[in-house]
Amino acid sequence: MQRRVIIIGGLGNGTVIADAIAHAAGSDRDPLVAGFLNDHTLVGDMIGSYPVLGGTCDIAGFIKDNYSFVYTILRIDGQDERLRLFDSLNIPDEQLFTFVHPKAYVAPGVKIGCGTVIMPNASISSDTILGKGCLVMVNASIGHNTHIGDFCHFAAQSCISSCVKIETGVHIGLNATVREGLHLKAFSTLGMGSVLLKNMDEREIWVGYPAKFLREAE
């Protein structure tokens, strides 16, 4: 039976991931994007080319009907709140949709957690580990032997060097670069275009070239 996928989220990550899944489909057996769950849009309205099927409060029925899910909600401030919302949805791991676009490069030995998305032209080098629910966006690059926790987000054109340790809920901004061997602690953020040469502590936001501490996430 054809797998039916629901995107949890909205415009932005949600729509580009939905389109990438649709673009990769080549037969009736490939996954079908059924629509969105969104708490700020009316049922029946459209997000991009896809209908809104309900809000997050409706998810139990879709789980029972054996839909699969991609969680695309992102918050720079409040990443822990974002993960609490995910936990409250009680989605079984086997119903999290793991998607690797056929135009992505994933090296042998890479381990990918359930619900992780790897978009077109992304590159994941050898022996890297990605946790659950990570989003690796278009043209992002992750170097070898990098260990990544759950629900991390790598924006388009971001570049992670080798042997980096990245904890849960880290966000790497558009076109940002991370030097090899660094440790990025949980819920930290690197701003777009920044170049990180030092470790980031938990909940810290760094920006600039070279990146410097800006503030803690609220």
ZIJO-V835429 format. One record per pair of residues at least 12 apart in sequence whose C-alpha atoms are under 10 Angstrom apart, sorted by the first residue. I is the first residue (numbers start at 0). J is the second residue. Records with the same first field share a line. If there is no record, write none. Layout:
BEGIN
I->J / J
END
This chain:
BEGIN
0->27 / 28 / 29 / 30
1->26 / 27 / 28 / 29 / 30 / 31
2->27 / 28 / 29 / 30 / 31 / 32 / 33 / 65 / 66 / 67 / 94 / 96
3->29 / 30 / 31 / 32 / 33 / 34 / 64 / 65 / 66 / 67 / 68 / 96
4->17 / 20 / 30 / 31 / 32 / 33 / 34 / 35 / 65 / 66 / 67 / 68 / 69 / 94 / 95 / 96
5->17 / 31 / 32 / 33 / 34 / 35 / 36 / 49 / 51 / 52 / 58 / 61 / 66 / 67 / 68 / 69 / 70 / 95 / 96
6->32 / 33 / 34 / 35 / 36 / 37 / 49 / 51 / 52 / 67 / 68 / 69 / 70 / 71 / 72 / 96
7->34 / 35 / 36 / 37 / 38 / 51 / 53 / 54 / 55 / 58 / 68 / 69 / 70 / 71 / 72 / 85
8->35 / 36 / 37 / 38 / 39 / 46 / 54 / 55 / 69 / 70 / 71 / 72 / 73
9->35 / 36 / 37 / 38 / 39 / 40 / 45 / 46 / 47 / 51 / 71 / 72
10->37 / 46 / 47 / 71 / 72
11->46 / 47 / 71 / 72 / 73
12->70 / 71 / 72 / 73 / 134 / 136 / 154
13->35 / 46 / 47 / 69 / 70 / 71 / 72 / 73
14->34 / 35 / 46 / 47 / 48 / 49 / 71
15->47 / 118 / 136 / 137
16->32 / 69 / 71 / 98 / 100 / 116 / 117 / 118 / 119 / 134 / 136 / 137
17->31 / 32 / 33 / 34 / 35 / 47 / 48 / 49 / 69
18->32 / 47 / 48 / 49
19->98 / 99 / 100 / 101 / 117 / 118 / 119 / 137
20->32 / 98 / 99 / 100 / 101 / 116 / 118
22->100 / 101
23->98 / 99 / 100 / 101 / 102 / 119
24->100 / 101
30->67 / 96 / 98
31->67
32->48 / 49 / 50 / 66 / 67 / 68
33->49 / 50 / 51 / 52 / 66 / 67
34->46 / 47 / 48 / 49 / 50 / 51 / 52 / 53
35->47 / 49 / 50 / 51 / 52 / 53 / 54 / 55 / 68 / 69
36->50 / 51 / 52 / 53 / 54 / 55 / 56 / 57 / 58 / 61 / 68 / 70
37->51 / 52 / 53 / 54 / 55 / 56 / 57 / 72
38->51 / 53 / 54 / 55 / 56 / 57
39->51 / 53 / 54
40->52 / 53 / 54
41->53 / 54
42->54
55->84 / 85 / 87 / 88
56->87 / 88
57->88
58->88 / 89 / 90
59->88 / 89 / 90
61->90
62->88 / 89 / 90 / 91 / 94
65->93 / 94
66->94 / 95 / 96
67->90 / 91 / 92 / 93 / 94 / 95 / 96 / 97 / 114
68->90 / 91 / 92 / 93 / 94 / 95 / 96 / 97 / 114
69->94 / 95 / 96 / 97 / 98 / 113 / 114 / 115 / 116 / 132 / 133 / 134
70->82 / 85 / 95 / 96 / 114 / 115 / 116 / 132 / 133 / 134 / 150
71->114 / 115 / 116 / 132 / 133 / 134 / 150 / 152
72->84 / 85 / 150
73->134 / 150 / 151 / 152 / 168 / 170
74->168 / 170 / 186
75->168 / 169 / 170 / 171 / 172 / 186 / 187 / 188 / 189 / 190 / 202 / 204 / 216 / 217
76->186 / 187 / 188 / 202 / 204 / 215 / 216 / 217
77->168 / 186 / 202 / 216 / 217
78->150 / 151 / 167 / 168 / 169 / 170 / 185 / 186 / 187 / 188 / 202 / 216 / 217
79->167 / 168 / 185 / 186 / 202
81->150 / 168
82->149 / 150 / 167 / 168
85->132 / 150
92->112 / 113 / 114 / 131 / 132
93->113 / 114
94->113 / 114
95->112 / 113 / 114 / 115 / 131 / 132
96->113 / 114 / 115 / 116 / 132
97->111 / 112 / 113 / 114 / 115 / 116 / 117 / 131 / 132 / 133
98->111 / 113 / 114 / 115 / 116 / 117 / 118 / 134
99->111 / 115 / 116 / 117 / 118 / 119 / 121 / 135
100->116 / 117 / 118 / 119 / 120 / 121 / 137
101->117 / 118 / 119 / 120
102->117 / 118 / 119 / 120 / 121 / 122
103->117 / 118 / 119 / 120 / 121 / 122 / 123 / 137 / 138 / 139
104->117 / 118 / 119 / 120 / 121 / 122 / 123 / 124 / 140
105->117 / 120 / 121 / 122 / 123 / 124 / 125 / 126 / 127 / 141
106->122 / 123 / 124 / 125 / 126 / 127 / 143
107->123 / 124 / 125 / 126 / 127
108->124 / 125 / 126 / 127 / 128 / 143 / 144
109->123 / 124 / 125 / 126 / 127 / 128 / 129 / 143 / 144 / 145
110->123 / 125 / 126 / 127 / 128 / 129 / 130 / 146
111->127 / 128 / 129 / 130 / 131 / 132 / 133 / 147
112->128 / 129 / 130 / 131 / 132 / 133 / 147 / 148 / 149 / 150
113->129 / 130 / 131 / 132 / 133 / 149
114->130 / 131 / 132 / 133 / 134 / 149 / 150
115->129 / 130 / 131 / 132 / 133 / 134 / 135 / 149 / 150 / 151 / 152
116->131 / 132 / 133 / 134 / 135 / 136 / 152
117->133 / 134 / 135 / 136 / 137 / 138 / 139 / 153
118->134 / 135 / 136 / 137 / 138 / 139 / 155
119->135 / 136 / 137 / 138 / 139
120->136 / 137 / 138 / 139 / 140 / 155 / 156
121->135 / 136 / 137 / 138 / 139 / 140 / 141 / 153 / 155 / 156 / 157 / 158
122->135 / 136 / 137 / 138 / 139 / 140 / 141 / 142 / 158
123->135 / 139 / 140 / 141 / 142 / 143 / 144 / 145 / 159
124->140 / 141 / 142 / 143 / 144 / 145 / 160 / 161
125->141 / 142 / 143 / 144 / 145 / 161
126->142 / 143 / 144 / 145 / 146 / 162
127->141 / 142 / 143 / 144 / 145 / 146 / 147 / 161 / 162 / 163
128->143 / 144 / 145 / 146 / 147 / 148 / 164
129->145 / 146 / 147 / 148 / 149 / 150 / 151 / 165
130->146 / 147 / 148 / 149 / 150 / 151 / 165 / 166 / 167
131->147 / 148 / 149 / 150 / 151 / 167
132->148 / 149 / 150 / 151 / 152 / 168
133->147 / 148 / 149 / 150 / 151 / 152 / 153 / 167 / 168 / 169 / 170
134->149 / 150 / 151 / 152 / 153 / 154 / 170
135->151 / 152 / 153 / 154 / 155 / 156 / 157 / 171
136->152 / 153 / 154 / 155 / 156 / 157 / 173
137->153 / 154 / 155 / 156 / 157
138->153 / 154 / 155 / 156 / 157 / 158 / 174
139->153 / 154 / 155 / 156 / 157 / 158 / 159 / 171 / 173 / 174 / 175
140->153 / 154 / 155 / 156 / 157 / 158 / 159 / 160 / 176
141->153 / 157 / 158 / 159 / 160 / 161 / 162 / 163 / 177
142->158 / 159 / 160 / 161 / 162 / 163 / 177 / 179
143->159 / 160 / 161 / 162 / 163 / 179
144->160 / 161 / 162 / 163 / 164 / 180
145->159 / 160 / 161 / 162 / 163 / 164 / 165 / 179 / 180 / 181
146->161 / 162 / 163 / 164 / 165 / 166 / 182
147->163 / 164 / 165 / 166 / 167 / 168 / 169 / 183
148->164 / 165 / 166 / 167 / 168 / 169 / 184 / 185
149->165 / 166 / 167 / 168 / 169 / 185
150->166 / 167 / 168 / 169 / 170 / 186
151->165 / 166 / 167 / 168 / 169 / 170 / 171 / 185 / 186 / 187 / 188
152->167 / 168 / 169 / 170 / 171 / 172 / 188
153->169 / 170 / 171 / 172 / 173 / 174 / 175 / 189
154->170 / 171 / 172 / 173 / 174 / 175 / 191
155->171 / 172 / 173 / 174 / 175 / 191
156->171 / 172 / 173 / 174 / 175 / 176 / 191 / 192
157->171 / 172 / 173 / 174 / 175 / 176 / 177 / 191 / 192 / 193
158->171 / 172 / 173 / 174 / 175 / 176 / 177 / 178 / 194
159->171 / 175 / 176 / 177 / 178 / 179 / 180 / 181 / 195
160->176 / 177 / 178 / 179 / 180 / 181
161->177 / 178 / 179 / 180 / 181
162->178 / 179 / 180 / 181 / 182
163->177 / 178 / 179 / 180 / 181 / 182 / 183 / 198
164->179 / 180 / 181 / 182 / 183 / 184 / 198
165->181 / 182 / 183 / 184 / 185 / 186 / 187 / 199
166->182 / 183 / 184 / 185 / 186 / 187 / 201
167->183 / 184 / 185 / 186 / 187 / 201
168->184 / 185 / 186 / 187 / 188 / 201 / 202
169->183 / 184 / 185 / 186 / 187 / 188 / 189 / 199 / 201 / 202 / 203
170->183 / 185 / 186 / 187 / 188 / 189 / 190 / 191 / 204
171->187 / 188 / 189 / 190 / 191 / 192 / 193
172->188 / 189 / 190 / 191 / 192 / 193 / 206
173->189 / 190 / 191 / 192 / 193
174->190 / 191 / 192 / 193 / 194
175->189 / 190 / 191 / 192 / 193 / 194 / 195 / 206 / 207 / 208 / 210
176->189 / 190 / 191 / 192 / 193 / 194 / 195 / 196 / 208 / 209 / 210
177->189 / 193 / 194 / 195 / 196 / 197 / 198 / 210
178->194 / 195 / 196 / 197 / 198
179->195 / 196 / 197
180->196 / 197 / 198
181->195 / 196 / 197 / 198 / 199
182->197 / 198 / 199 / 200
183->195 / 197 / 198 / 199 / 200 / 201 / 202 / 203
184->198 / 199 / 200 / 201 / 202 / 203
185->199 / 200 / 201 / 202 / 203
186->199 / 200 / 201 / 202 / 203 / 204 / 215 / 216
187->199 / 200 / 201 / 202 / 203 / 204 / 205 / 215 / 216
188->200 / 201 / 202 / 203 / 204 / 205 / 206 / 212 / 215 / 216
189->203 / 204 / 205 / 206 / 207 / 210 / 211 / 212 / 213
190->204 / 205 / 206 / 207 / 210 / 213
191->205 / 206 / 207
192->206 / 207 / 208 / 209 / 210
193->205 / 206 / 207 / 208 / 209 / 210 / 211
194->206 / 207 / 208 / 209 / 210 / 211
195->207 / 208 / 209 / 210 / 211
196->208 / 209 / 210 / 211
197->209 / 210 / 211 / 212
199->211 / 212
200->212 / 215
201->215 / 216
202->214 / 215 / 216 / 217
203->215 / 216 / 217
204->216
END
